[in-house]
Structure formats: C-alpha cells, structure tokens
Amino acid sequence: MGTTRRNLIGSAAMATLGGAMARADSQGRRVLKVGLIGCGGRGTDACMNVLDADRDVEIVALADLFPERVARTRQLLAERKDPRVKLTDARCFVGFDAYKRLCDTDADYVMMAEPPGFRTPHFEHAVDAGKHCWLEKPGCVDPAGARRMIAAGDRARQKNLGVHSSTENRHDRRIIETVKQIQAGGIGAVVSGRVFFNTGGLWKVERTPAMSDSEWQIRNWYYFDWLSGDHIVEQHVHELDLCNWVLGAHPLRATAVGGRTVRTEPVYGNIWDHFAVDFEYPSNVHILSVCRQWDGADGARAAYFAGTKGEAELYTGVIKGDTPWRYQGQDRSPFVLEHAAFMASIRSGKPYNEARQLAESSLVGIMGRTAAYTGKTVTWDEIMASPLDYTPAKYEFGPLPARPVPIPGR
C-alpha cells in the first residue's frame, strides 16, 4: 500500500496524547535504551512511536544492511530535534553483521523491523545477548523458522526477557473491547468467520546491472518467498492473528486456492498476488480467509465473526444481533500503546513474552500458503513438523537463484 503506518496513526495530536500519558507516571524510572535493526519505513516509524510512548527512553543505536537506510532513519530522527535521540557514528552499524554489533551495545530493548527472512536469526542472537525484543510481524517465513522462534522465546522466558509481537491489533482498544464482548458470549457461540486483507499494489525495486542476485532480492524483499513469506504471511498475518485470539486456538487444517494473475512481471519475484483459504478450527468452526494485492481493485480489510446470537466486526467495533453493541471508547494509536505496554511490563520486572503467539500466527499464514502452493489440504501437525526451510546457505551478496513461482500439483 502507498499509505505508511505513520499515516495510519493519524494526527500529531495522537502522538502528543500518547506521550502525555507516559509522562504522567515517568518519575523515578530508569531510562530504557532502544536500538533498531532494520531502518526501513516501518522501523523508522517504530522509533517515532517508542519516543511518543514513554518519556524515559533513548534511541541509542541503528543497524541495517544498507548505509543509505541508516542515514535516512538517522536524518528523520534528527529532524525531530528530540534530545532523547542519542545516535553517534559509532552506534550506526551497516552490513550483514550489523545486528550483532548493535546487540553488543548497552541497548536494553531491541526493535526488529528487518525483512522477515532475517528476523528469526536476529531474534535468536538478541535473546542470547540478553536483550528485550520488539518484533515486527511476521516472526518467520517457514516452519523451521517457527520452531526456532518458539525455542528462542523459551530461552527468553528463562532469562526473564520480554518479547513483544507487533501484531498491534492486540493493543487497539476498539478491537480489545470487541473481542471481550465476543468471548463473554455477546454473539453466542462462534460458528464461523470471514477475514479479508484486500489492497492495491505496493512498492517495487527494479534491478540495476550493478546488483547481484541477493542484493536485488533483499532490496526488493517483499516479492521473494525467503524474505517475506508471501503476502498472506507478511500482511494478512494481522487478521489470522485475530482468528487465533478470538477462538483461543490455532486451525486444525487448511484448504486453499490462489495464484499470480496481475503481478506477473519478473520484478514481482516468485510470490503470488491472491489467496483464498478455508481454515478449520476446533468445534468445526470454519474461517474464510481472503487476501489479494491488485492495483485498481476494491480494497477491504475486515474481520467478521458469526455466532448463534449475532455477528461482530472487529475493525469497526460493532456487534449486530440479539444484543447489539458498539464501541464507544476513546481511540488511541495502537502503534504507540504497544510500546507503552511492553515497556511497562519490562519495568515491572515481569516482562511478557509473545514469541509463541507470533510464531503460531505466522504459521497460520504459512499453513494457508502451503495449502495453496501445493493444492493439498494441510494439517497443523503437518506444518509444525514440516522440514521446509527457506534459509539461504549464506547471508551474503552474490549469486542466489530464486525459486520458481509455485504451481499447485508440482
């Protein structure tokens, strides 16, 4: 989408409100030092959000594979003229090992907004380095990565390290209250659901003669399976996470269709542009999942759940049926509130850990993708045990042939 998360947050007044809320109880707390791995648009926005969420934070380090990315984020943060931005040349790291050097600093809290194909190994290293971790979604792009993420999350718990998943719907007050209504019986027993993430196209990066295979794929990361996991995993994970949350379970099996109809040029790598999946959850609850990215088509992002007494739509906060209900509370940016909640848990000495939650929500997308790619019904047990691993032999610039576009049945 052309709209960034910063645009979606709304006005500067929203950020000021979040900052004022944090300042109200900031007395006597130690400063949390924050480092960012992945200096794209989302990572830069996350730096702004964390500064708006809490007075007692400092941005102390940046890391990215590409120097111009680090420079851009550093410049945007400098334009904020915030004394809590404490970046120096010695704390701005570039290269494939930049994440390791950032984890060698005194940052308490490491935010990871790199392409998803790098997220699991970066997370593992940060946990081993003793850092609290804020993870962009998805957590992984393949079943091997999901298992590694769960294991690293278990190690974090043993070390009393916090792990936050930026499936920020769980910090959206409208959605939180609507889910509470559903789980309290507001629509009766849930019998089915429909979730959609249908949008237009996104950015793309054309290849230049100077780019090696791997450099181009990383710069154009959204369109390669090993880097994004395909858009059902990278984008639609938000709605799939809502399904797990509302139903308190993961799906038992998935049957799917999809393809590559509009985005067919080589610049679009090897991913598809549409999916439709039937996810079967326990108690024979079926969820229809549809996602597509087609320029010029109508957009829709929604999460409906039907019960024996009514229907709820989470993004609008409306319940229709025997007991109508509408969210009437005040909206505050979930992109700010998620950081405030995580830092509060760190300061309490009992940080929460959402590694398994993120791994399982990511795995739902992987499950649907695999069912579509193969043309077969895929069970949860099968995807959990699958040996599928997109990790390249080495993280380096050079030759890296892309896998062909998947064709069901092959």
TAUR-V923998 format. One record per residue. N is the residue number from 1. SS is DSSP state (H for helix, E for strand, C for the rest). PSI is psi as a letter, one per 30 degrees, with the letter a starting at -180 (999 if undefined). D_FIRST is the distance of its C-alpha to the first C-alpha in Angstrom with 1 decimal. Layout:
# TAUR-V923998
N/SS/PSI/D_FIRST + N/SS/PSI/D_FIRST
This chain:
# TAUR-V923998
1/C/l/0.0 + 2/C/f/3.8 + 3/C/k/5.4 + 4/C/l/7.4 + 5/H/f/9.9 + 6/H/e/12.5 + 7/H/e/11.3 + 8/H/f/11.3 + 9/H/e/14.7 + 10/C/b/16.2 + 11/C/l/19.3 + 12/H/f/21.5 + 13/H/e/24.0 + 14/H/e/22.2 + 15/H/e/22.4 + 16/H/e/26.0 + 17/H/e/26.8 + 18/H/e/25.6 + 19/H/e/27.7 + 20/H/e/30.7 + 21/H/e/30.6 + 22/H/e/30.8 + 23/H/f/33.5 + 24/C/f/35.7 + 25/C/h/36.7 + 26/C/f/36.4 + 27/C/k/40.1 + 28/C/g/41.7 + 29/C/k/38.7 + 30/C/l/38.2 + 31/C/k/35.3 + 32/E/k/32.6 + 33/E/k/31.5 + 34/E/k/27.9 + 35/E/k/26.6 + 36/E/k/23.0 + 37/E/j/22.4 + 38/C/j/19.1 + 39/C/h/18.3 + 40/C/a/14.6 + 41/H/e/12.3 + 42/H/e/12.6 + 43/H/e/16.3 + 44/H/e/16.9 + 45/H/e/15.5 + 46/H/e/17.8 + 47/H/e/20.7 + 48/H/e/20.2 + 49/H/e/20.0 + 50/H/e/23.2 + 51/H/e/25.0 + 52/H/f/24.3 + 53/H/f/25.4 + 54/C/k/28.8 + 55/C/e/31.4 + 56/C/h/33.1 + 57/E/l/30.5 + 58/E/k/30.3 + 59/E/j/27.6 + 60/E/f/30.0 + 61/E/k/28.3 + 62/E/k/25.3 + 63/E/k/24.8 + 64/E/l/22.6 + 65/C/e/23.4 + 66/C/k/22.8 + 67/H/e/24.8 + 68/H/f/22.4 + 69/H/e/19.8 + 70/H/e/22.7 + 71/H/e/23.8 + 72/H/e/20.5 + 73/H/e/20.3 + 74/H/e/24.0 + 75/H/e/23.8 + 76/H/e/21.2 + 77/H/e/23.3 + 78/H/e/26.4 + 79/H/f/25.2 + 80/C/f/25.2 + 81/C/h/29.0 + 82/C/k/29.3 + 83/C/f/32.5 + 84/C/f/31.0 + 85/E/j/28.9 + 86/C/i/31.6 + 87/C/k/30.3 + 88/C/l/32.7 + 89/H/e/32.7 + 90/H/f/34.5 + 91/H/g/31.7 + 92/E/j/28.8 + 93/E/k/28.7 + 94/E/k/27.3 + 95/C/l/27.7 + 96/C/f/27.6 + 97/C/g/30.1 + 98/H/e/28.4 + 99/H/e/27.5 + 100/H/e/31.2 + 101/H/e/32.4 + 102/H/e/30.1 + 103/H/f/31.6 + 104/C/f/35.0 + 105/C/a/34.5 + 106/C/g/35.5 + 107/C/k/32.0 + 108/C/e/32.4 + 109/E/j/28.8 + 110/E/k/26.3 + 111/E/k/22.6 + 112/E/j/20.8 + 113/C/g/17.2 + 114/C/l/17.9 + 115/C/k/16.4 + 116/H/f/17.6 + 117/H/f/20.3 + 118/H/f/22.1 + 119/H/e/21.9 + 120/H/e/24.9 + 121/H/e/27.4 + 122/H/e/26.3 + 123/H/e/26.7 + 124/H/e/30.1 + 125/H/e/31.3 + 126/H/e/30.3 + 127/H/e/32.1 + 128/H/f/35.1 + 129/C/f/35.0 + 130/C/h/35.3 + 131/C/k/32.0 + 132/E/k/30.1 + 133/E/k/26.6 + 134/E/j/23.2 + 135/E/k/20.9 + 136/C/l/17.1 + 137/C/l/16.2 + 138/C/l/17.0 + 139/C/f/20.6 + 140/C/l/21.4 + 141/C/f/20.5 + 142/C/l/23.9 + 143/H/e/27.0 + 144/H/e/29.0 + 145/H/e/26.4 + 146/H/e/26.5 + 147/H/e/30.2 + 148/H/e/30.2 + 149/H/e/27.8 + 150/H/e/30.2 + 151/H/e/33.1 + 152/H/e/31.8 + 153/H/e/31.0 + 154/H/e/34.6 + 155/H/e/35.8 + 156/H/e/33.9 + 157/H/e/35.6 + 158/H/f/38.9 + 159/C/g/38.3 + 160/C/h/37.1 + 161/C/k/33.8 + 162/C/k/30.8 + 163/E/j/27.6 + 164/E/k/24.5 + 165/E/k/21.5 + 166/C/h/18.2 + 167/C/i/17.5 + 168/H/f/17.6 + 169/H/f/18.2 + 170/H/f/21.7 + 171/H/g/22.0 + 172/C/j/20.7 + 173/H/e/24.0 + 174/H/e/23.1 + 175/H/e/22.2 + 176/H/e/25.1 + 177/H/e/27.6 + 178/H/e/26.4 + 179/H/e/26.8 + 180/H/e/30.2 + 181/H/e/31.2 + 182/H/e/30.3 + 183/H/f/32.2 + 184/C/g/35.1 + 185/C/g/35.5 + 186/C/f/33.8 + 187/C/g/32.9 + 188/C/a/35.7 + 189/C/k/35.2 + 190/E/k/31.7 + 191/E/f/32.1 + 192/E/l/28.6 + 193/E/l/24.9 + 194/E/k/21.6 + 195/E/k/18.2 + 196/E/k/14.9 + 197/E/i/11.3 + 198/E/j/10.2 + 199/E/l/6.8 + 200/C/a/6.1 + 201/C/l/5.8 + 202/C/a/4.7 + 203/C/l/7.5 + 204/C/l/11.0 + 205/C/j/14.4 + 206/C/k/17.4 + 207/C/k/20.6 + 208/C/l/23.5 + 209/C/f/27.2 + 210/C/f/27.6 + 211/C/k/25.1 + 212/C/l/26.7 + 213/H/e/25.1 + 214/H/e/24.1 + 215/H/e/22.8 + 216/H/e/20.5 + 217/H/e/19.3 + 218/H/e/18.7 + 219/H/f/16.9 + 220/C/h/14.7 + 221/H/f/14.9 + 222/H/f/11.9 + 223/H/g/13.8 + 224/C/k/17.2 + 225/H/e/18.7 + 226/H/f/20.8 + 227/H/e/18.0 + 228/H/f/15.1 + 229/C/g/17.2 + 230/C/l/14.8 + 231/H/f/11.7 + 232/H/f/14.3 + 233/H/e/15.5 + 234/H/e/12.7 + 235/C/e/10.4 + 236/C/f/12.9 + 237/H/f/15.5 + 238/H/e/15.0 + 239/H/e/16.4 + 240/H/e/18.9 + 241/H/e/20.1 + 242/H/e/20.8 + 243/H/e/22.9 + 244/H/e/25.0 + 245/H/e/25.4 + 246/H/e/26.6 + 247/H/f/28.8 + 248/C/h/30.1 + 249/C/l/29.9 + 250/C/l/28.1 + 251/C/l/28.1 + 252/C/e/31.2 + 253/E/l/29.9 + 254/E/k/27.0 + 255/E/k/27.1 + 256/E/l/24.1 + 257/E/l/23.0 + 258/E/a/20.0 + 259/E/a/19.5 + 260/C/j/17.8 + 261/C/e/18.0 + 262/C/e/15.4 + 263/C/i/14.3 + 264/C/f/17.9 + 265/C/l/18.4 + 266/H/f/19.5 + 267/H/f/16.6 + 268/H/g/14.7 + 269/C/b/17.5 + 270/C/g/18.9 + 271/C/l/16.4 + 272/C/l/15.9 + 273/C/g/13.3 + 274/E/k/14.8 + 275/E/k/17.3 + 276/E/k/19.7 + 277/E/k/22.0 + 278/E/j/25.1 + 279/E/k/25.7 + 280/E/j/29.3 + 281/E/l/30.1 + 282/H/l/33.7 + 283/H/g/35.8 + 284/H/h/34.3 + 285/E/k/31.2 + 286/E/k/28.5 + 287/E/k/24.8 + 288/E/k/22.6 + 289/E/k/19.2 + 290/E/k/16.7 + 291/E/k/13.2 + 292/E/l/11.6 + 293/E/j/8.7 + 294/C/k/10.3 + 295/C/k/9.7 + 296/C/f/11.9 + 297/C/l/12.5 + 298/C/k/12.8 + 299/C/l/10.4 + 300/E/k/12.3 + 301/E/j/12.3 + 302/E/l/16.0 + 303/E/j/18.9 + 304/E/k/22.3 + 305/E/k/25.6 + 306/E/k/28.8 + 307/E/a/32.3 + 308/C/f/35.9 + 309/C/g/35.9 + 310/E/a/32.5 + 311/E/k/28.7 + 312/E/k/26.1 + 313/E/j/22.4 + 314/C/e/21.1 + 315/C/f/18.1 + 316/C/f/20.4 + 317/C/h/23.5 + 318/E/k/25.7 + 319/E/k/28.5 + 320/E/k/30.5 + 321/E/b/33.8 + 322/C/e/37.2 + 323/C/i/36.1 + 324/C/k/33.3 + 325/E/k/31.4 + 326/E/k/28.6 + 327/C/k/27.2 + 328/C/g/28.9 + 329/C/a/28.3 + 330/C/k/26.7 + 331/C/k/23.0 + 332/C/l/22.4 + 333/C/k/19.3 + 334/H/f/19.1 + 335/H/f/17.6 + 336/H/e/21.0 + 337/H/e/23.1 + 338/H/e/22.3 + 339/H/e/23.8 + 340/H/e/26.7 + 341/H/e/27.5 + 342/H/e/27.5 + 343/H/e/29.6 + 344/H/e/32.0 + 345/H/e/32.5 + 346/H/e/33.2 + 347/H/f/35.7 + 348/H/f/37.4 + 349/C/f/38.4 + 350/C/i/36.9 + 351/C/k/33.3 + 352/C/l/31.3 + 353/E/j/29.9 + 354/C/g/26.9 + 355/H/e/26.9 + 356/H/e/28.1 + 357/H/e/25.7 + 358/H/e/22.7 + 359/H/e/24.3 + 360/H/e/25.1 + 361/H/e/21.7 + 362/H/e/20.3 + 363/H/f/23.2 + 364/H/e/22.5 + 365/H/e/19.3 + 366/H/e/21.4 + 367/H/e/24.1 + 368/H/e/22.0 + 369/H/e/20.7 + 370/H/e/24.3 + 371/H/e/25.6 + 372/H/e/23.3 + 373/H/e/24.0 + 374/H/f/27.7 + 375/C/g/28.2 + 376/C/l/30.3 + 377/C/k/30.4 + 378/E/k/29.8 + 379/E/l/31.4 + 380/H/e/30.5 + 381/H/e/33.7 + 382/H/e/32.9 + 383/H/e/29.4 + 384/H/e/30.9 + 385/H/f/33.6 + 386/C/k/31.7 + 387/C/f/32.4 + 388/C/k/29.0 + 389/C/j/28.0 + 390/C/g/25.4 + 391/C/k/26.8 + 392/C/l/27.9 + 393/C/e/31.6 + 394/C/k/30.9 + 395/C/j/28.1 + 396/C/l/28.9 + 397/C/k/28.0 + 398/C/a/29.7 + 399/C/k/29.8 + 400/C/i/27.5 + 401/C/k/27.3 + 402/C/k/24.2 + 403/C/l/25.1 + 404/C/l/24.9 + 405/C/k/22.4 + 406/C/k/23.8 + 407/C/j/26.0 + 408/C/k/27.4 + 409/C/f/31.1 + 410/C/999/31.2
